[in-house]
Amino acid sequence: MDVNKVIIVGRLTRDPEARVTPSGINVASVSVATNFFYKNQEGQKNEQVEYHNVVVWRRLAEIATQYLKKGRRVLIEGRLQTRSWEGNDGAKRQRTEIIADNLIMLDSAGAGGGAAARPAQETPEQETPEVVTAAPRDAETKNPSTSEEISVEDIPF
């Protein structure tokens, strides 16, 4: 059995970029930074930052575009996918991305700007994560949204 599963927890480095495919499917791109701390041979604490490109599709893309902002802490669950294409200059390019299946907003709803917007007395145990899961394709056809705005009641958690 093969497994392609990725789970990352980090902060958004920019606001989501939303677009619509020619066939009318919503897609959003986000970038998430994760940190890794370690001590080198001299005992000095070092930090390594990794940046992850994440692609979110359909209803999950609409929700991400509406609620996610730069600096928010998120947990992304999905799979790795590598795309290849030929650039305008004729050079072959490729990009590895995380295709998101689930999204959990770890900051409280009012803390749109990350750590700076969080009250000093608030601890992670006090936060209530907001869980958003990609809905099956047939569920979208059964409940089409008539409103452009996504209401909190529409979020499946």
C-alpha positions in Angstrom: 0.0 0.0 0.0 1.3 3.5 -0.9 0.6 6.6 1.2 0.9 10.2 0.2 -0.1 12.2 3.3 1.2 15.6 4.5 0.3 17.5 7.7 1.9 20.8 8.4 1.2 23.5 11.1 2.5 27.0 10.4 1.6 30.6 9.6 0.4 32.0 6.3 3.1 34.1 4.6 0.6 36.0 2.5 -3.2 36.3 1.9 -4.7 33.6 -0.2 -4.8 34.2 -4.0 -8.1 33.2 -5.4 -9.0 32.4 -9.0 -11.5 30.4 -11.0 -10.6 27.8 -13.6 -12.1 28.1 -17.1 -14.5 25.4 -16.2 -15.7 27.4 -13.2 -14.0 25.7 -10.3 -12.6 27.8 -7.4 -9.0 27.4 -6.5 -6.8 29.3 -4.1 -3.1 29.3 -3.5 -1.5 30.0 -0.1 2.0 29.8 1.3 2.7 28.4 4.8 5.9 28.8 6.8 7.0 26.2 9.3 9.9 26.5 11.7 12.3 23.9 12.9 14.6 24.6 15.9 17.8 22.7 16.7 21.1 23.1 18.4 24.3 23.0 16.4 27.6 21.3 17.5 28.6 24.4 19.5 25.3 24.3 21.4 23.8 27.4 19.7 20.1 27.4 19.0 19.3 27.7 15.3 16.1 28.0 13.4 15.3 26.7 9.9 12.3 28.0 8.1 10.6 26.0 5.3 8.0 27.5 3.0 5.2 25.3 1.6 3.0 26.1 -1.4 -0.5 24.9 -0.8 -3.4 24.6 -3.3 -7.0 24.6 -2.1 -9.9 23.6 -4.3 -13.7 24.1 -4.6 -15.6 25.1 -1.5 -12.5 24.9 0.7 -10.9 27.5 -1.5 -13.8 29.9 -1.0 -13.6 29.4 2.8 -9.8 29.9 2.8 -10.1 33.1 0.7 -12.7 34.5 3.0 -11.2 33.6 6.4 -7.5 33.2 6.1 -5.2 36.2 6.3 -1.4 36.6 6.4 0.0 35.6 9.8 -2.9 33.2 10.8 -1.8 29.8 12.2 -3.2 26.9 10.3 -3.0 23.2 10.1 -3.1 21.8 6.6 -3.7 18.2 5.8 -3.3 16.9 2.2 -1.0 15.2 -0.3 2.1 16.2 -2.2 1.9 16.8 -6.0 4.6 17.9 -8.4 3.6 19.8 -11.5 5.9 20.2 -14.6 5.6 22.8 -17.4 7.7 24.5 -20.0 8.3 28.2 -19.3 8.0 31.0 -21.8 11.8 30.9 -22.2 11.6 27.2 -23.1 13.1 25.9 -19.8 11.4 23.1 -18.1 10.1 24.0 -14.7 8.5 22.1 -11.8 6.9 22.9 -8.5 5.9 20.6 -5.6 2.7 21.7 -3.8 0.5 20.4 -1.1 -3.0 19.8 -2.3 -5.2 20.5 0.8 -7.9 18.1 1.8 -8.5 19.6 5.3 -7.8 22.9 6.9 -7.9 23.9 10.6 -7.7 27.5 11.6 -5.7 27.5 14.8 -6.0 31.2 15.8 -9.2 32.4 17.3 -11.6 34.0 14.8 -10.8 37.5 16.0 -7.0 37.2 15.8 -6.6 37.9 12.1 -3.0 39.0 12.3 -1.3 36.1 14.1 0.7 36.4 17.3 0.7 40.2 17.5 -3.1 40.3 17.5 -3.4 37.7 20.2 -4.0 38.9 23.8 -1.0 38.2 26.1 -3.1 36.0 28.5 -4.5 33.8 25.8 -2.9 30.3 25.7 -3.2 27.7 22.9 -5.3 25.6 25.3 -7.9 28.4 25.4 -8.2 28.6 21.6 -11.0 26.7 19.8 -9.7 25.5 16.4 -12.0 26.0 13.4 -12.0 22.8 11.3 -12.8 23.0 7.6 -12.9 19.8 5.5 -13.1 19.5 1.7 -16.6 18.3 0.9 -17.3 15.5 -1.6 -18.0 16.8 -5.2 -21.6 15.6 -5.1 -22.4 17.5 -2.0 -21.6 20.8 -3.8 -24.2 20.0 -6.5 -26.9 19.2 -3.9 -26.4 22.5 -2.0 -25.4 25.2 -4.4 -24.7 28.5 -2.8 -26.9 31.4 -3.9 -24.9 34.0 -2.0 -21.5 35.3 -2.9 -20.6 35.8 0.8 -19.8 32.7 2.8 -21.6 32.7 6.2 -20.3 31.0 9.3 -23.3 28.6 9.2 -22.0 27.3 5.8 -18.7 26.1 7.3 -18.9 22.3 7.9 -17.6 22.0 11.5 
